[in-house]
Amino acid sequence: MAHPAARRRSNRRLWLAYAASCLLAWGLFVAAGTEFDRGFDPFWLAAYQATTTLWAPMLLGVAVWPLARALHASRLPSSATVGLHALAALGFALVWQAAEYALNGLLFGVEHAEAVLLAGGVWRTIWGLVVYAAIATAFTAVLQARSARSAAVATAQAESALAKAELAAISGKLNPHFLFNTLNSLIALTRKDPAEAEAALLRFSTMLRYVLDTQRGAEDRVSLADELAFLRDYLALEALRLGPRLRVDWQIDATVLNDELPPLTLQPLVENSVLHGVAPRRGGGSVTISARRNGLNRGLDLCVADDGPGCDPALFDDPPTPGQRRGIGLAALRKRFSLDYEGRARLRIRTAPGAGFRVDLWIPQT
């Protein structure tokens, strides 16, 4: 439903347009009946004739608006709506003639009024039908435009609500397997090194606090420095399980640490590399995390790569088959970028069997 102030503004514009249309019709009627080469007398006569002829349909046209609005809102079949408009058009023409008859009788007497009615009754009826049709069509067009605009606004609001819900669902997730493995590692560590276990628990609580803070709003932004601090805690906990098998290469340009990005953008990609590129291999593997300024568009370039077994890149071109695993967070991240940045952010996957796995991100900076 439109806001009352907006509805009042819309109605004001409607009646200003109606008044302007009436004035235009009156001016055209006067221009058509004026013989300018005979001086001002024909002009005043034409103005008089235009006023006495058009005053009734102009006033009656105002009454067409509530009728058109009621029929528009009634959701009646088209045939019933057309029939009711036809009856209203006939009534419009008859009331128009009755109003002219009353005015002529008041000004010139009943005999003159009857003579005018008999002389132009048929044509006045036809003109009444035509004028009603024009006014009703214009009002119906306005009502349909309002309905279309309201529907568009409702659709946009629904899409916005859906996008925010999807972003909220995508944001702020930690893989349950990671939580399970971390808790098991912490339990084992408490027996071997209580001090290290305490430090690990502090890292874990910091991570959970970060996740909870970023769930306050789906459109939140965090600095790259905060995202990397969270990532370092995450990798430190993974190192409890993997030990020296997990090797991390940080390639971070200090000039981009204050750049903003959606929270938990990098963690799913790093987790994917750890899960598929490092953990399954006896000798482990390395994960490279880089961040730098894009020299052309000044956006933020991010990269997460591993030296694991890689996979066929064609797997990411087609919809996944049932049971096929494509890695944690890739589909969610693509969906998130399409919603959060309206398709401006970019994600590119580079992989091949035996050639590792790499994800390049570009995030615009305002």
C-alpha positions as CSV (number, residue, x, y, z in Angstrom):
1,M,0.0,0.0,0.0
2,A,1.3,3.4,-0.9
3,H,2.3,5.9,1.8
4,P,-0.5,8.4,2.4
5,A,1.7,11.4,1.5
6,A,2.8,9.6,-1.7
7,R,-0.8,8.9,-2.6
8,R,-1.8,12.5,-2.0
9,R,1.0,13.7,-4.3
10,S,-0.1,11.2,-6.9
11,N,-3.7,12.3,-6.7
12,R,-2.7,15.9,-6.9
13,R,-0.7,15.3,-10.1
14,L,-3.7,13.4,-11.5
15,W,-6.2,16.3,-11.0
16,L,-3.7,18.8,-12.2
17,A,-3.3,16.8,-15.4
18,Y,-7.1,16.5,-15.7
19,A,-7.5,20.2,-15.3
20,A,-4.9,20.8,-17.9
21,S,-6.6,18.5,-20.3
22,C,-9.9,20.3,-19.8
23,L,-8.3,23.6,-20.4
24,L,-6.7,22.3,-23.5
25,A,-10.0,21.0,-24.8
26,W,-11.7,24.3,-24.0
27,G,-8.9,26.2,-25.8
28,L,-9.1,24.0,-28.9
29,F,-12.9,24.4,-29.0
30,V,-12.5,28.2,-28.8
31,A,-9.8,28.2,-31.5
32,A,-12.0,26.1,-33.8
33,G,-15.0,28.4,-33.4
34,T,-13.2,31.8,-33.6
35,E,-12.9,33.8,-36.8
36,F,-9.9,35.9,-36.0
37,D,-10.3,38.1,-39.1
38,R,-13.6,39.5,-37.7
39,G,-12.1,40.9,-34.5
40,F,-12.7,40.0,-30.8
41,D,-16.5,39.5,-31.0
42,P,-16.3,36.0,-32.6
43,F,-13.7,35.1,-30.0
44,W,-16.0,35.9,-27.0
45,L,-18.8,34.1,-28.8
46,A,-16.6,31.0,-29.2
47,A,-15.5,31.2,-25.6
48,Y,-19.1,31.4,-24.5
49,Q,-20.1,28.4,-26.7
50,A,-17.1,26.4,-25.4
51,T,-18.0,27.1,-21.8
52,T,-21.7,26.3,-22.1
53,T,-20.9,23.1,-24.1
54,L,-18.1,21.7,-22.1
55,W,-18.8,22.7,-18.5
56,A,-21.1,19.7,-18.0
57,P,-18.8,16.9,-19.3
58,M,-15.8,18.5,-17.4
59,L,-17.6,18.3,-14.1
60,L,-19.1,14.9,-14.8
61,G,-15.7,13.6,-15.7
62,V,-14.7,14.0,-12.0
63,A,-17.4,11.4,-11.1
64,V,-15.9,8.9,-13.6
65,W,-12.8,8.5,-11.4
66,P,-14.4,6.8,-8.4
67,L,-16.3,4.6,-10.8
68,A,-13.2,3.6,-12.7
69,R,-11.4,3.0,-9.5
70,A,-14.2,0.8,-8.1
71,L,-14.3,-1.3,-11.3
72,H,-10.6,-1.6,-11.5
73,A,-10.5,-2.9,-7.9
74,S,-13.5,-5.2,-8.3
75,R,-11.6,-7.9,-10.3
76,L,-14.7,-8.5,-12.4
77,P,-14.5,-10.4,-15.7
78,S,-13.6,-8.2,-18.7
79,S,-17.1,-8.6,-20.2
80,A,-18.8,-7.4,-17.0
81,T,-16.5,-4.5,-16.7
82,V,-17.1,-3.4,-20.3
83,G,-20.8,-3.8,-19.8
84,L,-20.8,-1.6,-16.7
85,H,-18.7,1.0,-18.5
86,A,-21.2,1.0,-21.4
87,L,-24.1,1.6,-19.0
88,A,-22.1,4.4,-17.3
89,A,-21.3,6.0,-20.7
90,L,-25.0,6.1,-21.5
91,G,-25.8,7.6,-18.1
92,F,-23.0,10.1,-18.7
93,A,-24.5,11.2,-22.0
94,L,-28.0,11.5,-20.6
95,V,-26.9,13.5,-17.5
96,W,-24.8,15.8,-19.9
97,Q,-28.0,16.5,-21.9
98,A,-30.0,17.0,-18.8
99,A,-27.5,19.5,-17.4
100,E,-27.5,21.4,-20.7
101,Y,-31.3,21.4,-20.9
102,A,-31.4,22.8,-17.4
103,L,-28.9,25.6,-18.2
104,N,-30.6,26.5,-21.4
105,G,-34.0,26.6,-19.7
106,L,-32.6,28.8,-17.0
107,L,-31.0,31.2,-19.4
108,F,-33.3,31.2,-22.4
109,G,-36.5,29.5,-21.4
110,V,-38.0,26.0,-21.7
111,E,-38.9,26.4,-25.4
112,H,-35.3,27.2,-26.4
113,A,-34.0,24.3,-24.2
114,E,-36.4,21.8,-25.8
115,A,-35.5,23.0,-29.3
116,V,-31.7,22.6,-28.6
117,L,-32.4,19.1,-27.1
118,L,-34.4,18.0,-30.1
119,A,-31.9,19.4,-32.6
120,G,-28.8,17.9,-31.1
121,G,-29.9,15.1,-28.9
122,V,-28.6,12.2,-31.0
123,W,-25.2,13.8,-31.6
124,R,-24.9,14.9,-28.0
125,T,-25.5,11.3,-27.0
126,I,-22.8,10.1,-29.3
127,W,-20.4,12.7,-28.1
128,G,-21.3,11.7,-24.5
129,L,-20.3,8.1,-25.2
130,V,-17.0,9.2,-26.9
131,V,-16.1,11.7,-24.1
132,Y,-16.9,9.1,-21.4
133,A,-14.8,6.5,-23.2
134,A,-11.8,8.9,-23.4
135,I,-12.0,9.9,-19.7
136,A,-12.6,6.4,-18.5
137,T,-9.7,5.1,-20.6
138,A,-7.3,7.7,-19.2
139,F,-8.3,7.0,-15.6
140,T,-8.0,3.3,-16.1
141,A,-4.6,3.8,-17.6
142,V,-3.6,5.7,-14.5
143,L,-4.9,3.0,-12.2
144,Q,-3.1,0.3,-14.2
145,A,0.1,2.3,-14.1
146,R,-0.3,2.6,-10.3
147,S,-0.9,-1.1,-9.9
148,A,2.1,-1.9,-12.1
149,R,4.3,0.5,-10.0
150,S,3.0,-1.0,-6.8
151,A,3.6,-4.5,-8.0
152,A,7.1,-3.5,-9.1
153,V,7.8,-2.0,-5.7
154,A,6.4,-5.1,-3.9
155,T,8.6,-7.3,-6.1
156,A,11.7,-5.3,-5.5
157,Q,11.0,-5.4,-1.7
158,A,10.5,-9.1,-1.9
159,E,13.7,-9.6,-3.9
160,S,15.6,-7.4,-1.4
161,A,14.2,-9.3,1.5
162,L,15.1,-12.6,-0.2
163,A,18.6,-11.4,-1.0
164,K,19.2,-10.3,2.6
165,A,17.9,-13.6,3.9
166,E,20.2,-15.5,1.5
167,L,23.1,-13.3,2.4
168,A,22.4,-13.9,6.1
169,A,22.3,-17.7,5.4
170,I,25.5,-17.6,3.5
171,S,27.3,-15.4,5.9
172,G,28.8,-16.4,9.2
173,K,29.2,-20.2,8.7
174,L,31.9,-22.5,10.0
175,N,32.1,-26.0,8.6
176,P,30.8,-28.4,11.3
177,H,33.7,-30.8,10.4
178,F,36.2,-28.0,11.3
179,L,34.4,-27.4,14.6
180,F,34.4,-31.2,15.4
181,N,38.1,-31.6,14.4
182,T,39.1,-28.5,16.4
183,L,37.3,-29.7,19.5
184,N,38.9,-33.1,19.3
185,S,42.3,-31.5,18.8
186,L,41.8,-29.3,21.8
187,I,40.7,-32.3,24.0
188,A,43.9,-34.2,23.0
189,L,46.0,-31.1,23.6
190,T,44.8,-30.5,27.1
191,R,46.4,-33.8,28.1
192,K,49.8,-33.0,26.4
193,D,50.2,-29.3,26.8
194,P,47.6,-27.5,29.0
195,A,49.2,-24.0,28.3
196,E,49.0,-24.5,24.5
197,A,45.5,-25.8,24.9
198,E,44.5,-22.6,26.8
199,A,46.0,-20.5,24.0
200,A,44.2,-22.5,21.4
201,L,40.9,-22.1,23.3
202,L,41.5,-18.3,23.3
203,R,42.0,-18.4,19.5
204,F,38.8,-20.5,19.2
205,S,36.7,-18.1,21.3
206,T,38.1,-15.2,19.2
207,M,37.0,-16.9,16.0
208,L,33.5,-17.6,17.4
209,R,33.2,-14.0,18.5
210,Y,34.2,-12.8,15.0
211,V,31.5,-15.1,13.5
212,L,28.8,-13.9,15.8
213,D,29.7,-10.3,15.2
214,T,29.5,-10.7,11.5
215,Q,26.1,-12.2,11.7
216,R,24.5,-9.0,12.8
217,G,23.9,-8.0,9.2
218,A,24.2,-9.7,5.9
219,E,25.6,-6.5,4.3
220,D,28.3,-6.0,6.9
221,R,31.8,-5.2,5.8
222,V,35.0,-5.9,7.6
223,S,38.6,-4.8,7.0
224,L,41.0,-7.1,5.3
225,A,43.2,-6.9,8.4
226,D,40.3,-8.3,10.6
227,E,39.6,-11.0,8.0
228,L,43.3,-12.1,7.9
229,A,43.5,-12.1,11.7
230,F,40.5,-14.5,11.8
231,L,42.2,-16.6,9.1
232,R,45.4,-16.8,11.1
233,D,43.5,-18.1,14.1
234,Y,41.7,-20.6,11.9
235,L,45.0,-21.9,10.4
236,A,46.7,-22.0,13.8
237,L,43.9,-24.4,15.0
238,E,44.2,-26.5,11.8
239,A,47.9,-26.7,12.5
240,L,47.1,-28.5,15.8
241,R,45.8,-31.4,13.7
242,L,48.0,-31.3,10.7
243,G,51.3,-30.1,12.3
244,P,54.2,-29.3,9.8
245,R,52.2,-30.9,7.0
246,L,50.3,-27.6,6.7
247,R,52.5,-24.9,5.2
248,V,51.1,-21.4,4.6
249,D,52.6,-18.7,2.4
250,W,51.3,-15.2,3.2
251,Q,51.7,-12.6,0.4
252,I,50.0,-9.6,1.7
253,D,50.4,-6.0,0.5
254,A,50.2,-3.8,3.6
255,T,48.5,-1.0,1.6
256,V,45.3,-3.0,1.2
257,L,44.8,-4.0,4.9
258,N,42.1,-1.3,5.4
259,D,40.2,-2.4,2.3
260,E,36.7,-3.8,3.0
261,L,35.1,-7.1,2.0
262,P,32.2,-9.3,3.2
263,P,33.1,-11.2,6.4
264,L,34.2,-14.8,6.0
265,T,35.1,-14.4,2.4
266,L,38.5,-16.1,2.5
267,Q,38.0,-18.7,5.2
268,P,35.8,-21.1,3.1
269,L,38.4,-21.0,0.3
270,V,41.3,-21.7,2.7
271,E,39.3,-24.5,4.3
272,N,38.7,-26.0,0.9
273,S,42.4,-25.9,0.2
274,V,43.2,-27.5,3.5
275,L,40.5,-30.1,3.2
276,H,41.3,-31.2,-0.4
277,G,44.8,-30.0,-1.1
278,V,46.7,-30.6,2.2
279,A,44.9,-33.0,4.6
280,P,44.6,-36.1,2.3
281,R,48.3,-36.1,1.3
282,R,50.9,-37.9,3.5
283,G,53.4,-35.1,2.9
284,G,50.8,-32.4,3.4
285,G,51.0,-29.3,1.2
286,S,51.1,-25.6,1.0
287,V,48.4,-22.9,0.9
288,T,49.2,-19.5,-0.6
289,I,47.1,-16.5,0.5
290,S,47.8,-13.2,-1.4
291,A,46.2,-9.7,-1.3
292,R,47.2,-6.7,-3.4
293,R,45.8,-3.6,-5.1
294,N,44.6,-4.0,-8.7
295,G,46.7,-1.6,-10.7
296,L,43.9,-0.9,-13.3
297,N,40.7,-0.5,-11.4
298,R,42.0,0.0,-7.8
299,G,39.9,-2.9,-6.6
300,L,41.1,-5.6,-4.1
301,D,42.7,-8.6,-5.7
302,L,42.7,-11.7,-3.5
303,C,44.0,-15.2,-4.2
304,V,43.9,-18.5,-2.4
305,A,45.9,-21.3,-4.0
306,D,47.2,-24.8,-3.0
307,D,49.6,-27.2,-4.6
308,G,47.2,-30.2,-4.2
309,P,45.9,-32.7,-6.8
310,G,43.6,-30.2,-8.4
311,C,40.7,-31.4,-10.5
312,D,39.0,-31.1,-13.9
313,P,38.0,-27.4,-14.4
314,A,34.9,-28.6,-16.4
315,L,33.4,-29.7,-13.1
316,F,32.7,-26.0,-12.4
317,D,31.1,-25.2,-15.7
318,D,28.0,-27.5,-15.4
319,P,25.6,-28.1,-12.6
320,P,26.9,-30.7,-10.2
321,T,25.7,-34.2,-10.4
322,P,24.2,-35.8,-7.2
323,G,26.9,-36.6,-4.8
324,Q,29.6,-34.6,-6.5
325,R,31.7,-32.5,-4.2
326,R,32.9,-29.2,-5.5
327,G,34.5,-27.7,-2.4
328,I,33.3,-25.7,0.5
329,G,32.0,-22.3,0.0
330,L,32.5,-21.8,-3.8
331,A,28.9,-21.9,-4.8
332,A,27.9,-19.9,-1.8
333,L,30.6,-17.3,-2.5
334,R,29.4,-16.9,-6.1
335,K,25.9,-16.5,-4.9
336,R,27.0,-14.0,-2.3
337,F,28.8,-11.9,-4.8
338,S,25.9,-11.8,-7.2
339,L,23.6,-10.6,-4.4
340,D,26.0,-8.4,-2.4
341,Y,27.8,-6.6,-5.3
342,E,25.1,-6.9,-8.0
343,G,27.4,-9.0,-10.1
344,R,30.4,-6.5,-10.0
345,A,32.7,-8.7,-7.9
346,R,34.5,-11.5,-9.7
347,L,35.5,-15.0,-8.8
348,R,37.7,-17.1,-11.1
349,I,38.8,-20.8,-10.6
350,R,42.0,-22.1,-12.1
351,T,42.7,-25.8,-11.7
352,A,43.7,-28.9,-13.6
353,P,44.5,-32.5,-12.6
354,G,47.9,-32.5,-10.8
355,A,48.2,-28.7,-11.1
356,G,46.7,-27.6,-7.8
357,F,43.7,-25.4,-7.1
358,R,43.5,-21.6,-7.3
359,V,40.7,-19.1,-6.7
360,D,41.1,-15.5,-7.7
361,L,38.8,-12.8,-6.3
362,W,38.3,-9.2,-7.3
363,I,36.3,-7.1,-4.9
364,P,35.4,-3.5,-5.8
365,Q,36.3,-0.7,-3.4
366,T,34.2,2.4,-3.2
